[in-house]
Amino acid sequence: MQTILGATGQIAVELARELQRSQSRTLRLVSRNPRQVNGTDELVSANLLDAEQTALAVRGSDVVYFTAGLPPDSALWESQFPTMLRNALDGCRAAGASFVYFDNTYMYPQDDRLLTEDAPFEPHGRKAKVRAAMASMVLAEMARGDIPVLIGRAPEFYGPGKTQSFTNTLVIEPIKLGHKPRVPVRDDTRRTLIWTPDASRALAALGNAPDAFGQTWHLPCDDDRLTYKQFVALAAEVFGRAPEYSVISSLAMTVAGLFKKEAREIKELLPRYRQDNLLDSTKFKQRFPDFVVTTYKDGLRQIQAQAKIA
């Protein structure tokens, strides 16, 4: 039995599809309001803030994937995320289940160095500090050694469905609708993005590779790290649009934050858009040499094909 905690987000849905396809495992999907992805999925309704409900939800599991998310609200992250993670870890320890933690890069330095799995934590901003504390909690569990634990870490998303990111919201969605995309802060810095189905496929591969546990892994990304100028041009080519866009300055986004809570919440992420943001996933690619990473052009073509169907 493999169990996904926080089973309604884009990563979790793609993960459930991949586990069914590649592993033919019985899956348990856990969230407050779980929905089947595959016809045979077992659904468990649980609040991960409740330790007893979480423990019951993971009981009998071999591998548990923590993919739970929260809206971009700093106070909510601080009050809920660590509790959810602690309950999940405690439940897995009691169940003797392996634990796969899906992480992001918020805690990393916001500069142009090439980031490997050994990069230090230098969190800037409230949400980054929460993610650093959570990653440290998982690393402590890994060091304890009571259960197998691994971390799969992903940079900014782009992808199909309800993928949420600056790139999807400001670039891809407007191009789909025939509108002019907007680029955050600068158009000449290189970015590492991950195709969300690739992130989910990689998590499934890690969770079913015994030698992957006890380690942190950067999930596989296209090494052709494009600037937003190049990414917009590629997307415009795929969608048959003019390669026109505007750049939203840091000042404009800061001013917007004076009036909109959503803009205030993303302000702490802006420094990573002022210079190259580069994640190295060589370690994963060497361990899983047959894993095929989706190119940016192929990913955009899949989004364009889905838009036509819709």
C-alpha positions in Angstrom: 0.0 0.0 0.0 1.3 3.4 -1.0 -0.3 6.5 0.5 -0.4 10.1 -0.7 -1.0 12.8 1.9 -2.5 16.0 0.4 -3.9 14.1 -2.5 -5.8 16.8 -4.4 -3.0 19.0 -5.7 -1.5 18.8 -9.2 1.6 17.0 -8.1 -0.4 14.5 -6.1 -2.8 13.8 -8.9 0.0 13.2 -11.4 1.8 11.0 -8.8 -1.3 8.8 -8.3 -1.5 8.3 -12.1 2.2 7.4 -12.3 2.2 5.0 -9.3 -0.8 3.2 -10.8 0.9 3.1 -14.2 4.4 2.1 -13.3 4.0 0.3 -10.0 0.5 -1.2 -10.2 0.3 -0.5 -6.5 -2.8 -0.2 -4.4 -3.1 3.5 -3.6 -4.6 5.4 -0.7 -5.4 9.0 -1.3 -5.7 11.2 1.8 -7.0 14.7 2.1 -10.0 16.5 3.7 -12.0 15.8 0.6 -10.2 13.2 -1.5 -11.2 12.3 -5.0 -10.3 9.2 -7.0 -7.7 9.5 -9.7 -7.7 5.9 -10.6 -10.7 3.7 -10.4 -9.2 1.5 -7.7 -7.9 4.2 -5.3 -8.9 3.9 -1.7 -10.1 7.3 -0.3 -9.5 8.4 3.3 -10.8 11.7 4.6 -8.4 13.2 7.2 -7.3 16.5 8.6 -3.5 16.4 8.8 -3.6 18.9 11.6 -5.1 16.1 13.7 -2.5 13.6 14.9 -4.9 10.7 15.4 -6.6 11.1 12.0 -3.2 11.3 10.3 -1.9 8.2 12.1 -5.0 6.2 11.1 -4.7 7.5 7.5 -1.1 6.1 7.1 -1.6 2.8 9.0 -0.8 -0.2 6.9 1.2 1.8 4.4 4.5 0.8 2.9 5.4 4.2 1.5 3.9 7.6 2.3 4.3 10.6 0.1 3.8 14.1 1.7 2.6 16.4 -1.0 0.3 18.6 1.0 0.0 22.2 0.1 -1.5 25.4 1.6 -2.5 28.8 0.0 0.4 31.3 -0.1 -0.4 32.8 3.3 2.5 33.2 5.7 0.5 33.1 8.9 -1.2 29.9 7.7 2.1 28.3 6.8 3.6 29.1 10.2 0.6 27.9 12.1 -0.3 24.7 10.1 2.5 23.4 7.9 4.9 22.2 10.7 2.1 20.5 12.6 0.9 18.7 9.5 4.5 17.5 8.8 5.1 16.4 12.4 1.9 14.5 12.5 2.8 12.7 9.2 6.3 11.8 10.4 4.9 10.5 13.8 2.3 8.5 12.0 4.8 7.0 9.6 7.1 6.1 12.4 4.3 4.3 14.3 3.3 2.5 11.1 6.9 1.6 10.1 6.3 3.3 6.7 8.9 4.9 4.4 8.5 8.7 4.0 8.9 10.7 0.8 8.8 14.4 1.4 8.0 16.7 -1.6 9.9 20.0 -1.1 10.5 23.3 -2.8 13.5 25.6 -3.0 12.3 28.5 -1.0 15.0 28.0 1.7 17.9 28.2 -0.8 20.1 31.2 -1.3 18.6 33.8 -3.6 21.6 34.3 -5.8 22.9 33.0 -9.1 25.0 30.0 -7.9 24.3 26.6 -9.4 22.4 24.9 -6.6 23.1 21.3 -5.8 21.7 19.1 -3.0 24.5 20.4 -0.8 23.4 24.0 -1.0 23.0 25.7 2.4 19.7 27.0 3.7 19.6 30.8 3.7 15.9 31.5 4.0 14.6 35.1 3.3 11.0 35.7 4.2 8.4 34.1 6.4 7.4 31.3 4.0 11.0 30.5 3.3 11.8 30.2 7.0 8.8 27.8 7.4 10.1 25.6 4.5 13.6 25.6 6.0 12.3 24.5 9.3 10.2 21.8 7.7 13.1 20.5 5.6 15.3 20.5 8.8 12.6 18.5 10.6 12.7 15.9 7.8 16.5 15.8 7.8 16.4 15.2 11.6 14.0 12.3 11.0 16.4 11.0 8.3 19.3 11.1 10.7 17.3 9.4 13.5 17.1 6.4 11.2 13.9 4.8 12.6 12.2 4.8 9.2 13.5 5.3 5.6 13.2 9.0 4.6 14.0 10.9 1.5 13.5 14.5 0.2 12.5 15.3 -3.4 13.0 19.0 -4.1 11.6 20.9 -7.1 12.1 24.4 -8.4 9.3 26.5 -9.9 6.6 24.6 -11.7 5.2 24.9 -15.2 2.7 22.4 -16.5 -0.8 21.3 -17.4 -4.1 21.4 -15.5 -4.2 23.6 -12.4 -0.4 24.1 -12.0 0.2 27.2 -10.0 3.3 29.4 -10.5 4.4 32.7 -11.8 5.3 31.1 -15.1 1.8 29.5 -15.6 -0.1 32.5 -14.3 1.8 35.4 -15.9 3.1 33.7 -19.1 1.4 30.5 -20.2 -2.2 31.3 -19.3 -2.3 34.7 -21.0 -0.7 33.2 -24.2 -3.3 30.5 -24.2 -6.0 33.2 -24.2 -4.3 35.3 -26.8 -3.3 38.0 -24.3 0.1 39.6 -23.8 2.1 37.7 -21.2 3.8 39.5 -18.3 7.3 38.6 -17.0 8.2 39.1 -13.4 11.1 41.5 -12.7 13.6 40.7 -15.5 13.5 38.9 -18.9 17.2 38.2 -19.2 17.9 35.9 -16.3 18.0 32.1 -16.7 15.5 30.0 -14.9 15.2 26.4 -14.0 11.6 25.2 -14.3 10.2 21.7 -13.8 7.3 20.1 -15.8 4.9 19.0 -13.1 4.3 15.5 -14.5 8.1 15.0 -14.5 8.2 16.0 -10.8 5.5 13.4 -10.0 7.1 10.7 -12.1 10.4 11.3 -10.3 8.8 11.1 -6.9 7.3 7.8 -7.8 10.7 6.5 -9.0 12.4 7.6 -5.8 9.8 6.2 -3.5 10.2 2.8 -5.1 14.0 2.7 -5.1 15.2 1.5 -1.7 18.7 3.0 -2.2 17.2 6.5 -2.7 16.3 6.8 0.9 18.4 8.6 3.4 19.2 11.3 0.8 18.0 14.6 -0.7 17.3 14.6 -4.4 16.8 17.5 -6.9 14.0 16.4 -9.2 14.9 16.3 -12.9 14.7 19.4 -15.0 15.5 20.4 -18.6 19.1 21.6 -18.5 18.4 24.1 -21.3 17.7 26.9 -18.8 15.9 29.6 -20.7 15.5 33.3 -19.9 11.9 34.5 -19.8 12.6 36.2 -23.1 13.5 32.9 -24.7 10.6 31.1 -22.9 8.0 33.6 -24.2 9.4 33.3 -27.7 9.1 29.5 -27.5 5.6 29.6 -26.1 4.5 32.1 -28.7 5.9 29.8 -31.5 4.0 26.8 -30.1 0.8 28.7 -29.6 1.1 30.7 -32.9 1.1 34.0 -31.1 3.2 37.1 -31.5 6.3 37.0 -29.1 5.2 40.2 -27.3 5.3 40.7 -23.5 5.8 43.2 -20.8 8.0 43.1 -17.7 6.6 43.8 -14.3 9.1 45.6 -12.2 9.9 44.8 -8.6 8.6 48.3 -7.7 5.3 47.6 -9.4 4.9 44.3 -7.7 5.8 46.0 -4.4 3.3 48.7 -4.9 0.6 46.1 -5.7 1.4 44.5 -2.4 0.2 47.6 -0.6 -3.3 46.9 -1.9 -3.5 43.2 -2.5 -2.6 40.5 0.1 -1.7 38.0 -2.7 1.0 40.4 -4.0 2.4 40.9 -0.5 2.7 37.2 0.0 4.8 36.7 -3.2 7.0 39.7 -2.6 9.6 37.6 -0.7 10.1 35.5 -3.9 11.1 38.4 -6.1 14.9 38.4 -5.4 15.2 35.0 -7.2 13.9 36.7 -10.3 16.6 39.4 -10.3 19.4 37.0 -11.2 19.8 33.5 -12.6 18.0 30.8 -10.7 19.7 27.5 -11.4 19.1 24.1 -10.0 21.3 21.1 -10.7 19.6 17.7 -11.0 22.6 15.7 -12.2 22.4 13.4 -9.2 18.9 12.2 -10.1 19.8 11.8 -13.8 22.8 9.7 -13.0 20.8 7.4 -10.7 17.9 7.1 -13.1 19.6 7.3 -16.6 16.5 6.0 -18.4 14.3 8.9 -17.0 13.2 11.1 -20.0 13.0 14.7 -19.0 10.3 16.7 -20.8 11.7 19.5 -22.9 10.2 23.0 -22.7 8.9 22.7 -26.2 7.3 19.3 -25.6 5.7 20.6 -22.4 4.3 23.6 -24.1 3.0 21.5 -26.9 1.1 19.3 -24.4 -0.4 22.4 -22.8 -1.4 23.7 -26.3 -2.9 20.3 -27.2 -5.0 20.3 -24.0 -6.1 23.9 -24.7 -7.4 22.8 -28.1 -9.4 19.9 -26.6 -10.9 22.2 -23.9 
